[in-house]
Amino acid sequence: MQESGFKSIEKTTLSDQIIKQIKEMIASGVLSFGEQLPPERELAKILNVSRLPLREALKALEATHVLKSSYGEGYFVSSLEIDSLVQLFKDVNDDVKRVNDVRDARKMLEVAAVKLACERHTEKDIAMMKEALDIMETNLIKDKPSVTVRDSILFHTYLVKAAHNQLLDKMLAIIMNSLFIGRMKTMETVKYRFKEGVDEHRKILEAIKNKDVELAQSLIEKHLEIVY
């Protein structure tokens, strides 16, 4: 049968579509570094979406440093070098060597960060990680792979934030954005990993709460080895 040229339609959530559109607008120069986004209510109207998926998208973009928020003023395009970040995000999963390099970097970064998280975490850090896990578990029950993957990424983002090191924080943002597409494809085809992933995350969180550095590092290392 001759190729028709059509491609299968990807099932994505509204929040994922919003994330994709904002990143593409930044990459193409429609949105510039430091530029303020319209107020949430106005932006929801422009995008023709409810405020719930918009808030989910903005929260995810802020967590990975694509956007930053200022109390009472709204969201702004981050000063992070987003053009190179978006290039990684688009291309890294097509190059095995680069994928392996990025994965190695992530593993080393998170194993080091979890040690600092054990030593420096606040009650707010623990609450944020727990919230990401609770949402991940809810979406697991609802069988929403793309949302579950995003919530898993948020957990790891909050874990590194708990280290209270801005450089590690931004380094992970670049890594997680570059690997997101590959994680999506993997989790769509290996759905049994969802529940295992939630269980592994909860054990990691418990070790951080207990300030058990050795256990936390062992768990995060094993978790990432299984993921990849």
C-alpha positions as CSV (number, residue, x, y, z in Angstrom):
1,M,0.0,0.0,0.0
2,Q,1.4,3.4,-1.0
3,E,2.3,5.8,1.8
4,S,-0.5,8.4,2.1
5,G,1.6,11.1,3.9
6,F,-0.7,11.1,6.9
7,K,0.6,10.8,10.4
8,S,-1.1,9.4,13.5
9,I,-2.6,12.1,15.8
10,E,-0.9,12.3,19.2
11,K,-3.2,12.3,22.1
12,T,-2.2,15.2,24.3
13,T,-3.9,17.1,27.1
14,L,-4.8,20.8,26.8
15,S,-2.0,21.7,29.3
16,D,0.5,19.9,27.1
17,Q,-0.7,21.8,24.0
18,I,-0.4,25.1,25.9
19,I,3.2,24.2,26.9
20,K,4.1,23.3,23.4
21,Q,2.6,26.5,22.0
22,I,4.4,28.8,24.5
23,K,7.7,27.0,23.8
24,E,7.3,27.3,20.1
25,M,6.4,31.0,20.4
26,I,9.6,31.6,22.5
27,A,11.7,29.6,20.0
28,S,10.4,31.5,17.0
29,G,10.8,34.9,18.7
30,V,7.1,35.7,19.0
31,L,7.8,35.9,22.8
32,S,11.0,37.5,23.9
33,F,13.2,37.0,27.0
34,G,11.7,39.0,29.9
35,E,8.4,39.6,28.1
36,Q,5.3,39.4,30.3
37,L,2.5,37.0,29.3
38,P,-1.1,38.3,29.3
39,P,-3.0,38.0,32.7
40,E,-4.2,34.5,33.3
41,R,-7.9,35.3,32.7
42,E,-7.1,37.0,29.4
43,L,-4.7,34.3,28.3
44,A,-7.3,31.6,29.0
45,K,-9.7,33.5,26.8
46,I,-7.2,34.0,24.0
47,L,-6.3,30.2,24.0
48,N,-10.0,29.3,24.4
49,V,-9.3,27.0,27.4
50,S,-10.4,27.0,31.0
51,R,-8.1,28.3,33.7
52,L,-7.3,24.9,35.2
53,P,-5.3,23.4,32.2
54,L,-3.7,26.9,31.8
55,R,-2.6,26.9,35.4
56,E,-1.2,23.4,35.0
57,A,0.8,24.5,32.0
58,L,2.1,27.7,33.6
59,K,3.1,25.8,36.7
60,A,5.0,23.2,34.7
61,L,6.8,25.9,32.6
62,E,7.8,27.7,35.7
63,A,9.1,24.6,37.4
64,T,11.4,24.0,34.4
65,H,12.4,27.7,34.2
66,V,10.9,28.4,30.9
67,L,8.7,31.0,32.7
68,K,9.2,32.8,36.0
69,S,6.4,34.4,38.1
70,S,6.4,37.6,40.1
71,Y,3.8,38.0,42.8
72,G,1.0,40.3,41.7
73,E,2.5,40.8,38.2
74,G,2.1,37.4,36.5
75,Y,4.4,35.3,34.3
76,F,7.4,36.4,32.3
77,V,9.6,34.6,29.8
78,S,12.7,33.4,31.8
79,S,16.2,34.8,31.1
80,L,17.4,31.2,30.7
81,E,18.9,30.6,27.3
82,I,15.7,29.2,25.9
83,D,16.8,28.9,22.3
84,S,19.4,26.3,23.1
85,L,17.0,24.6,25.6
86,V,14.3,24.3,22.9
87,Q,16.9,22.9,20.4
88,L,17.8,20.2,22.9
89,F,14.2,19.5,23.6
90,K,13.5,19.0,19.9
91,D,16.6,17.1,18.7
92,V,18.2,15.1,21.5
93,N,16.0,12.1,21.3
94,D,17.1,11.4,17.7
95,D,20.7,11.0,18.7
96,V,21.6,8.0,20.8
97,K,25.0,9.4,21.9
98,R,23.5,12.7,23.0
99,V,20.6,10.9,24.8
100,N,23.1,8.8,26.7
101,D,25.2,11.9,27.6
102,V,22.2,13.7,28.9
103,R,21.0,10.7,30.9
104,D,24.4,10.3,32.5
105,A,24.5,14.0,33.4
106,R,21.0,13.7,34.9
107,K,21.9,10.7,37.0
108,M,25.0,12.4,38.4
109,L,23.1,15.6,39.1
110,E,20.2,14.0,40.9
111,V,22.4,11.6,43.0
112,A,24.3,14.7,44.2
113,A,21.2,16.8,44.6
114,V,19.3,14.2,46.7
115,K,22.2,14.4,49.2
116,L,21.7,18.1,49.6
117,A,17.9,17.7,49.6
118,C,18.3,15.4,52.6
119,E,20.4,18.1,54.4
120,R,18.5,21.3,53.3
121,H,14.9,20.4,52.6
122,T,12.1,22.5,54.2
123,E,8.5,21.5,55.0
124,K,7.4,23.3,51.9
125,D,9.8,21.2,49.8
126,I,8.4,18.0,51.2
127,A,4.8,19.2,50.6
128,M,5.6,20.1,47.0
129,M,7.1,16.6,46.3
130,K,4.1,14.9,48.0
131,E,1.6,17.0,46.0
132,A,3.3,16.0,42.7
133,L,3.1,12.3,43.8
134,D,-0.5,12.5,44.8
135,I,-1.4,14.1,41.5
136,M,0.7,11.5,39.7
137,E,-1.2,8.7,41.5
138,T,-4.6,10.3,40.6
139,N,-3.7,10.5,36.9
140,L,-2.4,6.9,37.0
141,I,-5.8,5.8,38.1
142,K,-7.4,7.9,35.3
143,D,-4.9,6.3,32.8
144,K,-3.5,9.6,31.6
145,P,0.1,8.8,30.5
146,S,1.2,12.2,29.3
147,V,0.0,13.9,32.5
148,T,1.5,11.2,34.6
149,V,4.9,11.7,33.0
150,R,4.7,15.4,33.5
151,D,3.9,14.9,37.2
152,S,6.9,12.6,37.5
153,I,9.1,15.3,36.0
154,L,7.6,17.8,38.5
155,F,8.5,15.5,41.4
156,H,12.2,15.3,40.2
157,T,12.1,19.1,39.7
158,Y,10.9,19.7,43.3
159,L,13.5,17.2,44.6
160,V,16.3,19.2,43.0
161,K,14.8,22.4,44.2
162,A,15.0,21.0,47.7
163,A,18.8,21.0,47.4
164,H,18.5,24.8,47.3
165,N,21.2,25.3,44.7
166,Q,20.1,27.5,41.8
167,L,22.7,26.2,39.4
168,L,21.6,22.5,39.9
169,D,18.0,23.7,39.6
170,K,18.6,25.3,36.1
171,M,20.8,22.4,34.9
172,L,18.0,19.9,35.6
173,A,15.5,22.2,33.8
174,I,17.6,21.9,30.6
175,I,18.0,18.1,31.0
176,M,14.3,17.4,31.8
177,N,13.1,19.5,28.9
178,S,15.5,17.7,26.5
179,L,14.4,14.2,27.6
180,F,10.6,14.9,27.9
181,I,9.7,13.6,24.4
182,G,11.6,10.3,24.9
183,R,10.0,9.8,28.4
184,M,6.6,10.3,26.9
185,K,7.1,7.7,24.2
186,T,8.5,5.2,26.7
187,M,5.8,5.6,29.2
188,E,3.1,5.3,26.6
189,T,4.3,1.9,25.6
190,V,5.4,0.6,29.1
191,K,2.4,1.5,31.2
192,Y,3.2,-1.0,34.0
193,R,6.0,1.4,35.0
194,F,3.5,4.0,36.2
195,K,2.7,2.3,39.5
196,E,6.2,1.1,40.1
197,G,7.4,4.7,39.5
198,V,5.0,6.1,42.0
199,D,6.1,3.5,44.6
200,E,9.8,4.3,43.9
201,H,9.2,8.1,44.2
202,R,7.4,7.6,47.6
203,K,10.4,5.6,49.0
204,I,12.7,8.4,47.8
205,L,10.6,11.0,49.4
206,E,10.5,9.1,52.7
207,A,14.3,8.8,52.7
208,I,14.7,12.5,52.1
209,K,12.2,13.3,55.0
210,N,14.2,11.0,57.3
211,K,17.5,12.7,56.1
212,D,18.9,9.2,55.2
213,V,21.4,10.3,52.6
214,E,22.8,6.8,51.8
215,L,19.3,5.3,51.3
216,A,18.1,8.3,49.3
217,Q,21.1,8.2,46.9
218,S,20.8,4.4,46.5
219,L,17.1,4.7,45.7
220,I,17.4,7.6,43.2
221,E,20.3,5.8,41.4
222,K,18.3,2.5,41.2
223,H,15.2,4.4,40.0
224,L,17.0,6.2,37.2
225,E,18.8,3.0,36.1
226,I,15.3,1.3,35.8
227,V,13.9,4.3,33.9
228,Y,16.6,4.2,31.4
